[in-house]
Amino acid sequence: MNFFKIKTIWTNAELIPLKLCIATAYILIGAYFHDFFCNHYIPIAILFFIMLIWSVYLWLTKIKNTKKE
């Protein structure tokens, strides 16, 4: 399982999509417990999936670039 042992360096700007992805996941979880978030469930879910795809893409490109070096 060498995949989990790969170390990369992330800048603060590169962590923004990951942090947004995690934040929207918390909001999605909170949507089941609060009426305000239930009204905005679809846009929050769309934002979550966009941030998830973006974060995974950045992570994979960073791993690919570190393997070349």
Z-matrix of the N, CA and C atoms (Angstrom, degrees):
N
C 1 1.447
C 2 1.529 1 109.87
N 3 1.302 2 117.38 1 58.35
C 4 1.455 3 121.48 2 179.01
C 5 1.517 4 112.30 3 -69.77
N 6 1.329 5 116.83 4 -15.12
C 7 1.461 6 121.35 5 -178.42
C 8 1.523 7 111.36 6 -60.68
N 9 1.326 8 117.87 7 -36.41
C 10 1.463 9 121.32 8 -177.39
C 11 1.525 10 112.46 9 -84.80
N 12 1.316 11 117.69 10 -9.51
C 13 1.462 12 121.37 11 -178.79
C 14 1.525 13 112.48 12 -94.90
N 15 1.327 14 118.25 13 -3.62
C 16 1.465 15 122.30 14 -179.58
C 17 1.520 16 108.83 15 -71.29
N 18 1.327 17 116.77 16 129.30
C 19 1.460 18 121.49 17 179.61
C 20 1.522 19 109.40 18 -106.19
N 21 1.323 20 115.37 19 134.22
C 22 1.459 21 121.50 20 176.51
C 23 1.519 22 108.93 21 -130.86
N 24 1.313 23 115.87 22 159.22
C 25 1.456 24 122.07 23 177.71
C 26 1.524 25 107.68 24 -110.11
N 27 1.322 26 116.08 25 126.34
C 28 1.460 27 121.97 26 -178.48
C 29 1.528 28 108.93 27 -112.66
N 30 1.332 29 115.83 28 137.86
C 31 1.455 30 120.27 29 172.22
C 32 1.522 31 108.61 30 -86.54
N 33 1.319 32 116.74 31 167.70
C 34 1.469 33 120.33 32 179.11
C 35 1.520 34 111.54 33 -62.61
N 36 1.335 35 117.35 34 -36.78
C 37 1.462 36 120.51 35 179.97
C 38 1.525 37 111.26 36 -66.37
N 39 1.319 38 117.40 37 -32.99
C 40 1.454 39 120.29 38 179.90
C 41 1.531 40 112.06 39 -76.40
N 42 1.307 41 117.57 40 -20.54
C 43 1.461 42 120.93 41 179.11
C 44 1.524 43 113.28 42 -84.88
N 45 1.329 44 118.31 43 -11.06
C 46 1.469 45 121.31 44 -178.43
C 47 1.529 46 112.11 45 -58.75
N 48 1.355 47 120.30 46 -49.09
C 49 1.473 48 118.32 47 179.21
C 50 1.524 49 112.66 48 -62.07
N 51 1.322 50 117.46 49 -37.34
C 52 1.456 51 119.92 50 178.48
C 53 1.523 52 111.21 51 -65.05
N 54 1.315 53 116.78 52 -42.50
C 55 1.464 54 120.55 53 178.80
C 56 1.526 55 111.08 54 -65.66
N 57 1.334 56 117.20 55 -39.27
C 58 1.465 57 120.16 56 176.68
C 59 1.523 58 111.47 57 -65.46
N 60 1.315 59 116.37 58 -37.18
C 61 1.459 60 120.89 59 178.06
C 62 1.527 61 110.22 60 -62.84
N 63 1.313 62 116.63 61 -46.02
C 64 1.462 63 120.84 62 179.45
C 65 1.532 64 110.45 63 -65.44
N 66 1.328 65 116.79 64 -40.90
C 67 1.463 66 120.46 65 -179.39
C 68 1.527 67 111.24 66 -64.33
N 69 1.332 68 117.31 67 -41.67
C 70 1.458 69 119.13 68 179.48
C 71 1.525 70 110.96 69 -69.28
N 72 1.329 71 117.94 70 -29.93
C 73 1.466 72 119.78 71 175.44
C 74 1.529 73 109.94 72 -64.85
N 75 1.333 74 117.07 73 -40.76
C 76 1.465 75 119.99 74 176.67
C 77 1.528 76 111.08 75 -63.17
N 78 1.308 77 116.85 76 -38.85
C 79 1.462 78 119.98 77 178.93
C 80 1.523 79 110.48 78 -67.19
N 81 1.348 80 116.89 79 -39.15
C 82 1.460 81 119.55 80 177.22
C 83 1.529 82 111.20 81 -62.42
N 84 1.303 83 116.58 82 -40.38
C 85 1.466 84 119.79 83 176.85
C 86 1.525 85 110.06 84 -64.60
N 87 1.334 86 116.38 85 -41.26
C 88 1.453 87 120.55 86 178.82
C 89 1.518 88 113.52 87 -68.87
N 90 1.332 89 117.07 88 -17.03
C 91 1.465 90 120.52 89 -178.78
C 92 1.533 91 111.55 90 -65.42
N 93 1.293 92 116.40 91 -25.76
C 94 1.457 93 118.75 92 179.61
C 95 1.521 94 112.10 93 -77.54
N 96 1.322 95 117.32 94 -12.34
C 97 1.454 96 120.36 95 -174.73
C 98 1.526 97 113.89 96 -116.10
N 99 1.311 98 118.07 97 -2.05
C 100 1.463 99 119.20 98 -176.98
C 101 1.524 100 109.23 99 -142.18
N 102 1.322 101 116.77 100 135.64
C 103 1.462 102 121.45 101 -175.63
C 104 1.525 103 113.08 102 -69.82
N 105 1.316 104 118.65 103 -30.10
C 106 1.457 105 120.70 104 -178.64
C 107 1.523 106 111.41 105 -62.67
N 108 1.325 107 116.90 106 -44.60
C 109 1.461 108 120.17 107 -178.66
C 110 1.524 109 112.02 108 -72.13
N 111 1.310 110 117.73 109 -26.05
C 112 1.465 111 120.23 110 178.18
C 113 1.522 112 111.83 111 -62.99
N 114 1.318 113 117.33 112 -31.14
C 115 1.460 114 120.49 113 177.94
C 116 1.521 115 111.81 114 -70.04
N 117 1.322 116 117.42 115 -22.73
C 118 1.468 117 122.43 116 -177.19
C 119 1.523 118 111.92 117 -115.55
N 120 1.319 119 117.78 118 27.67
C 121 1.463 120 121.86 119 -173.81
C 122 1.531 121 112.24 120 -65.43
N 123 1.314 122 118.78 121 -44.34
C 124 1.472 123 122.36 122 -176.46
C 125 1.532 124 111.40 123 -65.74
N 126 1.346 125 120.79 124 -50.05
C 127 1.472 126 118.94 125 178.67
C 128 1.531 127 113.20 126 -61.75
N 129 1.322 128 116.95 127 -35.61
C 130 1.467 129 119.84 128 178.87
C 131 1.525 130 110.12 129 -68.17
N 132 1.312 131 118.16 130 -39.95
C 133 1.459 132 121.71 131 178.40
C 134 1.526 133 110.71 132 -64.95
N 135 1.323 134 117.58 133 -40.58
C 136 1.461 135 121.49 134 177.45
C 137 1.522 136 110.38 135 -63.19
N 138 1.330 137 116.91 136 -44.72
C 139 1.460 138 121.27 137 177.63
C 140 1.525 139 110.70 138 -61.29
N 141 1.333 140 117.49 139 -40.43
C 142 1.462 141 121.18 140 178.78
C 143 1.528 142 111.01 141 -60.49
N 144 1.320 143 117.84 142 -47.82
C 145 1.454 144 120.09 143 -177.30
C 146 1.523 145 112.14 144 -68.46
N 147 1.325 146 117.92 145 -35.05
C 148 1.466 147 120.71 146 175.85
C 149 1.522 148 110.16 147 -64.41
N 150 1.317 149 117.10 148 -45.87
C 151 1.465 150 120.77 149 179.61
C 152 1.528 151 111.57 150 -66.85
N 153 1.328 152 117.05 151 -34.92
C 154 1.454 153 120.74 152 177.48
C 155 1.520 154 111.20 153 -63.82
N 156 1.318 155 117.22 154 -47.73
C 157 1.465 156 121.49 155 179.57
C 158 1.523 157 110.34 156 -63.82
N 159 1.316 158 116.88 157 -42.52
C 160 1.464 159 121.20 158 179.90
C 161 1.530 160 111.07 159 -63.61
N 162 1.319 161 117.54 160 -42.50
C 163 1.462 162 121.64 161 -179.88
C 164 1.527 163 111.36 162 -65.01
N 165 1.314 164 116.54 163 -43.91
C 166 1.466 165 120.05 164 179.46
C 167 1.525 166 110.20 165 -65.23
N 168 1.326 167 117.29 166 -40.01
C 169 1.458 168 120.87 167 177.98
C 170 1.532 169 111.12 168 -62.01
N 171 1.338 170 117.18 169 -46.13
C 172 1.459 171 120.04 170 178.68
C 173 1.524 172 111.60 171 -62.94
N 174 1.313 173 116.20 172 -39.36
C 175 1.451 174 120.56 173 -179.25
C 176 1.524 175 110.92 174 -65.38
N 177 1.334 176 116.87 175 -45.36
C 178 1.457 177 120.65 176 -179.17
C 179 1.524 178 111.98 177 -67.21
N 180 1.335 179 118.00 178 -38.68
C 181 1.462 180 119.09 179 177.55
C 182 1.516 181 111.11 180 -67.48
N 183 1.333 182 117.34 181 -35.70
C 184 1.459 183 120.24 182 177.82
C 185 1.519 184 110.54 183 -66.12
N 186 1.322 185 117.82 184 -41.27
C 187 1.465 186 121.40 185 177.57
C 188 1.517 187 109.79 186 -64.17
N 189 1.323 188 117.26 187 -42.92
C 190 1.460 189 121.44 188 -179.70
C 191 1.519 190 111.21 189 -62.91
N 192 1.322 191 117.32 190 -40.49
C 193 1.470 192 121.37 191 179.25
C 194 1.521 193 112.49 192 -69.77
N 195 1.330 194 117.98 193 -33.99
C 196 1.463 195 119.98 194 179.94
C 197 1.530 196 111.02 195 -74.81
N 198 1.321 197 118.58 196 -28.77
C 199 1.449 198 120.64 197 177.61
C 200 1.533 199 111.80 198 -70.43
N 201 1.346 200 117.13 199 -31.34
C 202 1.464 201 121.17 200 178.87
C 203 1.518 202 111.82 201 -70.58
N 204 1.314 203 117.01 202 -29.85
C 205 1.472 204 121.14 203 -175.56
C 206 1.484 205 112.53 204 -80.22
